[in-house]
Structures are given as structure tokens and as C-alpha cells.
């Protein structure tokens, strides 16, 4: 148990750090722990790659293709006039 | 209507914006909100706010930019309320515990059947973008409301962690936890829908 907490970053922790890193740089110990973990854990490397795909798609969200907004336009105009 | 010439010009200009931007705003909003009626209401609300603030709009930005910033504000509001509502209805806490215990063992390692699989048929957003689009849409809509909020806020508030934490009424630690769980759940769902090979 001790070794997991001090030397090794768990998969649970590593995947959290991957998400948090999107917002701001990690602290030195966190960065080191993540780096070490990623070197030995294939599943978390896969997670990292897949997480990046999801983020890319979330950022550039596929547009809704429903095109008819005539009703909505009418509702808006009735509402303000 | 009865404000004479000035009022009329104002209305003509505004009607032009409604015709020009409603489609774009509605599509943007519908791709970010589960219920299309709720999405349309948010767009309508955007134009109400714009109409009321029209005199203060100095034209420093384009009308399009201005309308989008109002809509983003409304969406942020929507997800802030959705988060608090989900929290109030509890159930959320229970779900959180189950998710993590199901994915990770007692030392925090992936359980044998939950580790992400390195399978190139999954998560390929280049080979079959339509399929990935559908999976993402489905899985976002399937997320519990508080997790959906945690994810949407990241983009609505441009990854400003402090602003997000304040809007959701969460400590930093709690927000990372919620976002992490939301992403674990979302990833798992997309994997299940896109993978074609066998483990």
C-alpha cells in the first residue's frame, strides 16, 4: 500500500491528473508520478489518447443538422414586438 | 411599435439579426443541450436579452459575437442550475461511489475488464467521423446531469477552473473529482458504442 502511495501513481490517480492537466500545469511531484506511471502502463496511455480524441470533439462539437428554425424565428419575433 | 421612426428602425435591424443568426445559434445550442425544446428556449431568451440591451450594444463587436456571448452566458446558467438541481436530488453521491469501485480495484488499478483497450476500431474520429459524432452525442445525453454540467462548463468557461468551481459551488478537489468521473463514464460509453473487435 505504501509503495503505491509514495512511489507509484495509481491508474485512478493518473487518469485524474490527465484531466486536470488540461486546465493548468501539474505540480512537480504530480508530473513526475504521472510520467513514471505512463511509462509502464499501456492502459493509461490508451486512456490518454482516447481522452484527447474526446476533448477534440467536445471543443469542435458536431453541429446539429436539424435545419428548420422558421418556427423558432417566428416565436422570437412575436415575443419581442 | 408606436415609438415612431426611431423605434421602427430599431426593430427592422433586430429582425434582420433574428433572420440571420437564429439558425446558427440554435444549431450551436442544440448540440450542447439534451432537450431540443430547452435549447430553443435558451436561444429565444438570448434574443430577449439582446433586445432589451440593444441600446447598450455599441457595435464594438459584431452582432454575431455579441449574440453568441449572451447565449454562452445562458448556457452557463443552464448548466449551473442543472448541477445544483442534480445535487439537490442526491442519488449523485451513490452513483459516484459505484462508478469508481467498478472501474478500479482497491489500490486504484484498472480492473481486468475495465482497462481501456488499445483497439484501433474504437475512437477513430477520422475514419468514420459520423459514427464518432453519434456516439459522442448519445453518450453525453446519457450522462447524469451533474456530470454533463461538469464537462460542459469546461468549455463554456474556457477552462477557467476558478470560475467553474464558483459557478458549481464546488471546491477545487471536488470539481476535479466530478470532472474525472464524468470523463471516465463518457469514455467507457463511447468505447462500448464504437468498438467492433472483441476483447
Boltz contact constraints between the chains, C-beta under 6 A:
constraints:
  - contact:
      token1: [A, 4]
      token2: [B, 107]
      max_distance: 6.0
  - contact:
      token1: [A, 10]
      token2: [B, 108]
      max_distance: 6.0
  - contact:
      token1: [A, 11]
      token2: [B, 108]
      max_distance: 6.0
  - contact:
      token1: [A, 11]
      token2: [B, 109]
      max_distance: 6.0
  - contact:
      token1: [A, 11]
      token2: [B, 110]
      max_distance: 6.0
  - contact:
      token1: [A, 12]
      token2: [B, 104]
      max_distance: 6.0
  - contact:
      token1: [A, 12]
      token2: [B, 108]
      max_distance: 6.0
  - contact:
      token1: [A, 16]
      token2: [B, 180]
      max_distance: 6.0
  - contact:
      token1: [A, 19]
      token2: [B, 179]
      max_distance: 6.0
  - contact:
      token1: [A, 19]
      token2: [B, 180]
      max_distance: 6.0
  - contact:
      token1: [A, 19]
      token2: [B, 183]
      max_distance: 6.0
  - contact:
      token1: [A, 20]
      token2: [B, 176]
      max_distance: 6.0
  - contact:
      token1: [A, 23]
      token2: [B, 159]
      max_distance: 6.0
  - contact:
      token1: [A, 23]
      token2: [B, 161]
      max_distance: 6.0
  - contact:
      token1: [A, 43]
      token2: [B, 110]
      max_distance: 6.0
  - contact:
      token1: [A, 43]
      token2: [B, 115]
      max_distance: 6.0
  - contact:
      token1: [A, 43]
      token2: [B, 116]
      max_distance: 6.0
  - contact:
      token1: [A, 46]
      token2: [B, 116]
      max_distance: 6.0
  - contact:
      token1: [A, 46]
      token2: [B, 118]
      max_distance: 6.0
  - contact:
      token1: [A, 47]
      token2: [B, 116]
      max_distance: 6.0
  - contact:
      token1: [A, 50]
      token2: [B, 116]
      max_distance: 6.0
  - contact:
      token1: [A, 50]
      token2: [B, 123]
      max_distance: 6.0
  - contact:
      token1: [A, 50]
      token2: [B, 187]
      max_distance: 6.0
  - contact:
      token1: [A, 53]
      token2: [B, 123]
      max_distance: 6.0
  - contact:
      token1: [A, 53]
      token2: [B, 125]
      max_distance: 6.0
  - contact:
      token1: [A, 57]
      token2: [B, 136]
      max_distance: 6.0
  - contact:
      token1: [A, 61]
      token2: [B, 31]
      max_distance: 6.0
  - contact:
      token1: [A, 62]
      token2: [B, 133]
      max_distance: 6.0
  - contact:
      token1: [A, 63]
      token2: [B, 27]
      max_distance: 6.0
  - contact:
      token1: [A, 63]
      token2: [B, 31]
      max_distance: 6.0
  - contact:
      token1: [A, 64]
      token2: [B, 27]
      max_distance: 6.0
  - contact:
      token1: [A, 64]
      token2: [B, 30]
      max_distance: 6.0
  - contact:
      token1: [A, 64]
      token2: [B, 31]
      max_distance: 6.0
  - contact:
      token1: [A, 69]
      token2: [B, 22]
      max_distance: 6.0
  - contact:
      token1: [A, 69]
      token2: [B, 23]
      max_distance: 6.0
  - contact:
      token1: [A, 69]
      token2: [B, 26]
      max_distance: 6.0
  - contact:
      token1: [A, 72]
      token2: [B, 22]
      max_distance: 6.0
  - contact:
      token1: [A, 72]
      token2: [B, 26]
      max_distance: 6.0
  - contact:
      token1: [A, 72]
      token2: [B, 40]
      max_distance: 6.0
  - contact:
      token1: [A, 73]
      token2: [B, 18]
      max_distance: 6.0
  - contact:
      token1: [A, 73]
      token2: [B, 22]
      max_distance: 6.0
  - contact:
      token1: [A, 76]
      token2: [B, 18]
      max_distance: 6.0
  - contact:
      token1: [A, 76]
      token2: [B, 44]
      max_distance: 6.0
  - contact:
      token1: [A, 76]
      token2: [B, 47]
      max_distance: 6.0
  - contact:
      token1: [A, 77]
      token2: [B, 18]
      max_distance: 6.0
  - contact:
      token1: [A, 80]
      token2: [B, 51]
      max_distance: 6.0
